Amino acid sequence: MVTVTTDTIGEMRYDSTTTMDIDDPRVEENLEELTNTLAKTGDPGFIKDILRCLLTQAEIADIAARWALVKALKEKIPQRKIASDLGISLCKIVRGSRELKKPGSAFQKIFAKELSS
């Protein structure tokens, strides 16, 4: 028989033998709460501080590299140059390119807002 310990954090119970995966409804629930909380601050410096508290240095570097990759794609820089300059796999670049090309994608919306500002 396997003994499972469960921790209670707030109203949520976490089974110590499992981790949240993308299909876990708690992922969407917590992502929604986090994004709403960040949006309410309206303070970019504070948002950056929160992200630095939440993420490891490696995760921060990865997110920064992915944002740099999207900006480079938007500027029509060749994918192989992006891979070389940022040390990012072509798979990540292709994914970013696909997302950027999707009609109505979040990337398209954010760049449209940037241009209209």
Phi and psi in degrees as a GROMACS rama.xvg file:
@    title "Ramachandran Plot"
@    xaxis  label "Phi"
@    yaxis  label "Psi"
@TYPE xy
-99.7842  131.621  VAL-2
-94.5591  130.629  THR-3
-112.971  127.876  VAL-4
-96.1747  144.743  THR-5
-126.548  133.62  THR-6
-104.976  147.049  ASP-7
-111.993  124.695  THR-8
-124.178  111.107  ILE-9
63.6718  -126.287  GLY-10
-98.0631  0.22682  GLU-11
-96.949  141.989  MET-12
-111.427  129.561  ARG-13
-114.077  124.494  TYR-14
-82.3084  123.141  ASP-15
-71.6779  -7.62383  SER-16
-94.721  -4.72977  THR-17
-126.689  161.06  THR-18
-122.964  159.337  THR-19
-70.7987  129.826  MET-20
-114.085  175.265  ASP-21
-60.7488  -24.8358  ILE-22
-84.6852  -8.94422  ASP-23
-70.9769  125.129  ASP-24
-59.5496  -22.1786  PRO-25
-66.3043  -26.4827  ARG-26
-62.3058  -52.5246  VAL-27
-63.7137  -41.0729  GLU-28
-59.9632  -47.4815  GLU-29
-73.1984  -35.1315  ASN-30
-64.1638  -42.5691  LEU-31
-60.3373  -47.0021  GLU-32
-62.989  -43.6377  GLU-33
-62.8123  -47.9866  LEU-34
-64.37  -38.6829  THR-35
-64.4733  -41.3983  ASN-36
-63.2544  -44.9692  THR-37
-64.9474  -41.5231  LEU-38
-62.8016  -35.4034  ALA-39
-69.1625  -25.9356  LYS-40
-67.2913  -40.0628  THR-41
63.6642  15.1152  GLY-42
-124.1  100.855  ASP-43
-55.7059  -38.5664  PRO-44
-63.8556  -40.8127  GLY-45
-68.884  -39.3524  PHE-46
-60.7723  -43.254  ILE-47
-61.9428  -41.0744  LYS-48
-61.3606  -42.8872  ASP-49
-62.719  -44.917  ILE-50
-61.7956  -38.8346  LEU-51
-66.7292  -28.8065  ARG-52
-74.607  -37.1121  CYS-53
-79.0303  -36.0643  LEU-54
-106.494  153.308  LEU-55
-75.8116  166.673  THR-56
-60.4593  -37.8505  GLN-57
-65.4596  -40.5341  ALA-58
-66.5489  -38.9818  GLU-59
-62.6865  -45.9552  ILE-60
-61.8268  -39.3069  ALA-61
-64.9312  -45.5933  ASP-62
-63.7107  -42.5767  ILE-63
-62.495  -40.9099  ALA-64
-65.7787  -39.1007  ALA-65
-66.2228  -38.1393  ARG-66
-67.0744  -41.8423  TRP-67
-60.5932  -37.9602  ALA-68
-65.1135  -43.3999  LEU-69
-63.5542  -42.6461  VAL-70
-63.1127  -40.4585  LYS-71
-64.3499  -41.6613  ALA-72
-61.9044  -41.9179  LEU-73
-60.8853  -33.1371  LYS-74
-85.7424  6.82866  GLU-75
66.0532  27.855  LYS-76
-73.2762  135.421  ILE-77
-57.9119  141.891  PRO-78
-58.5312  -39.3411  GLN-79
-67.0443  -33.8727  ARG-80
-67.6464  -41.4069  LYS-81
-59.8923  -46.855  ILE-82
-57.694  -44.6356  ALA-83
-67.8124  -47.0746  SER-84
-66.7367  -39.3491  ASP-85
-102.596  -8.1034  LEU-86
65.9666  36.8001  GLY-87
-108.751  143.616  ILE-88
-68.6967  151.561  SER-89
-62.1596  -29.3247  LEU-90
-60.1567  -44.4622  CYS-91
-66.3971  -37.0216  LYS-92
-67.5146  -42.7337  ILE-93
-62.2296  -42.5741  VAL-94
-60.8991  -46.5209  ARG-95
-60.8571  -40.5869  GLY-96
-63.6691  -43.4106  SER-97
-61.6022  -44.4098  ARG-98
-64.2944  -39.1402  GLU-99
-65.8196  -31.5426  LEU-100
-84.161  -15.5466  LYS-101
-63.1875  130.051  LYS-102
-59.3136  129.834  PRO-103
72.5746  15.1701  GLY-104
-65.4798  158.855  SER-105
-59.4993  -35.7249  ALA-106
-63.6142  -45.6325  PHE-107
-60.4566  -41.5539  GLN-108
-64.9662  -41.7492  LYS-109
-69.6282  -36.7769  ILE-110
-71.8591  -32.7754  PHE-111
-65.8063  -40.7101  ALA-112
-64.6474  -41.0931  LYS-113
-59.288  -44.0617  GLU-114
-69.814  -30.7232  LEU-115
-84.4623  -8.45495  SER-116
